Each structure stands twice: as structure tokens, then as C-alpha cells.
Amino acid sequence: MPNNPPDAPRRINNPPDAPRRIKVQRPGPLLVEGPVEVELEDGTVVCSDRFRVALCTCRRSRRFPWCDTSHRKRA
């Protein structure tokens, strides 16, 4: 395994040229095949090494940028 500097992005089982698959569903989150790094508006980077993550598009999630199903209508 190569020695990367400590501030280098993590790459987990991810060839550098492999495309990411993103599934768009309406209404709902973006489903992204992981692992992922998400850079927020303030420059903060959050990471997930899960095989699939749901990214919030409605901004109602208490766990933003991760979806917590807040977009669903409550009965």
C-alpha cells in the first residue's frame, strides 16, 4: 500500500478511474455507491465508507448531508 500524506483523501477499495454510480429518485435522496467523501459549503469534508449512502437533497435532515428520511410526508 502506498504511503500517502496524512492530509490526502482516503481511497477505500476504489480504483482512481472507477466512476461512481448515483441513483436519482424523486422525491428522495441521491443514492451514491460508496465509499464517498462529501465537501460541504463551509469546506468541511465528511466521509462514509459504506457501500451505498443516501445524500439529502431536501435539506430537512438532522444528519445533513446524510438523509434521515425527513423528506417523507408524515401521516
BELDAZI-V463651 format. One record per backbone hydrogen bond with DSSP energy under -1.0 kcal/mol. CO is the residue of the C=O (numbers start at 1). NH is the residue of the N-H. E is the energy in kcal/mol with one decimal. If there is no record, write none. Layout:
BEGIN
co & nh & e
CO & NH & E
CO & NH & E
END
This chain:
BEGIN
co & nh & e
5 & 8 & -2.1
15 & 18 & -1.8
21 & 33 & -2.4
23 & 31 & -2.6
30 & 55 & -3.2
31 & 23 & -3.4
32 & 53 & -2.7
36 & 48 & -2.4
38 & 46 & -2.6
40 & 43 & -2.2
44 & 40 & -3.2
46 & 38 & -3.1
48 & 36 & -2.5
51 & 34 & -1.7
53 & 32 & -2.9
54 & 67 & -2.8
55 & 30 & -2.4
63 & 66 & -2.1
65 & 56 & -3.0
69 & 72 & -1.6
END
